[in-house]
Amino acid sequence: MRRRKSEAGKVCGQQYPNVDYYFDVWTGALMINVRPRDYARLSAERSAFVACIEAELKRRTPGSSGRLSATVPSQAIVPVDVENGAILTPVTINATVQARLIVDTGASLTLLASDKVRALGITIPPDAPLVKLQLADGRFLSLPVIKIASLRMGEMVVEDLDVVVSERRLRGDGLLGQNFLRHFRVVLEPDRRRVVLETSRVAPPAVAAKPTRMWAAPVSAWSVGDTWRYQWRAPGVEGISVRHVLGEEMIDGVRHFVVDEGVRQLAVRADSAAVSSERTVGGRLIARYTPPVGYPWPLYVGATWDVDTERVDNGGQHGRRTFLRCAATEEVTLTVPAGTFETLHVTCQNRAGSVVETWWAAEPRTWIREFRRVDGGDRIEELGSYTVK
């Protein structure tokens, strides 16, 4: 774990050089030094650094449960075989290789026979993480862990899943363990020769009104020099943040605006307000978002959509994945320090139930209020003043 934390710190420290951090020698906890006068200025960068550390540690820790594919249904019924009391389910690995795995709700990890791994064309690296497993006869084995792109059981798909590799010792091609099954409510029905998998898919936010207009992407009217000043507050702390349009550039043939936020720069698509990449203040690439993070403008009350994106750093390493289910819920007149505006209220929710609410207005050409739940309370950010051409 110390080695993994050291490696994660090196990667994230290069991306966020302004963050002064260390790992406590006794507890191993991540500690961040910050001077009171720098709290507001470095708040966003520190939060991004912590998220980076978490993603890097997860990527390096054996037994990762991966992530549930955004396209899976709420329920799947999977036909299985029952042999001598064992339930064997057909699976597809990396969308190419077929296998039969024993459904083992008592196993913490999923295990694949080494011949199936070879069929995938995967070579086990010499520095692969190892886990110690106990066999039925009491012996212990240290076995390597690899990451597979996907494992499909019926219509249910889990991506970026860690699996243990072992020589063939079982009736099937391995075990289907809890790091796959934990994504579902699992109902075993051996008498009916089937397994039922259910997900707690996020329902779209409730729509409170009927549409009266079509809302265009506010970014399309931006100009170099446009500036927005926000006032934010969270429990026990408050501050000012400024967003400023520095310039324009073409990225992959698409017009973008470069927006300076004080601690970082964002490349924002001019046609959709979607964030394509994140950079340091000096312009060095930190990460790209695939696909870009944004909304499917133009919008109207009642529109629903999913945001499903992955953060890839400048070294090509895949980081955290974001999934949100969103809806444009109502049109409402809202007063903030910068004035009173007609707004489109957008609500997004992730699988953990966290909610982000944003109010977009045409006149200032951006959002004027954002509410999000953070550790220890709620964070609210409101437009204080702005200058647009």
Secondary structure as UniProt FT lines:
FT   HELIX           2..15
FT   TURN            17..18
FT   STRAND          20..23
FT   TURN            25..27
FT   STRAND          30..33
FT   HELIX           36..38
FT   HELIX           39..60
FT   TURN            62..63
FT   STRAND          67..68
FT   TURN            70..71
FT   STRAND          75..79
FT   STRAND          81..83
FT   TURN            84..85
FT   STRAND          86..93
FT   TURN            94..96
FT   STRAND          97..103
FT   TURN            105..106
FT   STRAND          110..113
FT   HELIX           114..119
FT   TURN            120..121
FT   TURN            126..127
FT   STRAND          130..134
FT   TURN            136..137
FT   STRAND          140..153
FT   TURN            154..155
FT   STRAND          156..166
FT   STRAND          174..176
FT   HELIX           178..181
FT   TURN            182..183
FT   STRAND          185..189
FT   HELIX           190..192
FT   STRAND          194..198
FT   HELIX           218..221
FT   TURN            224..225
FT   STRAND          227..234
FT   TURN            235..236
FT   STRAND          237..251
FT   TURN            252..253
FT   STRAND          254..260
FT   STRAND          265..269
FT   TURN            270..272
FT   STRAND          275..279
FT   TURN            281..282
FT   STRAND          285..293
FT   TURN            301..302
FT   STRAND          304..313
FT   TURN            314..315
FT   STRAND          318..336
FT   TURN            337..338
FT   STRAND          339..349
FT   TURN            351..352
FT   STRAND          355..361
FT   TURN            362..365
FT   STRAND          366..374
FT   TURN            375..376
FT   STRAND          377..387
//
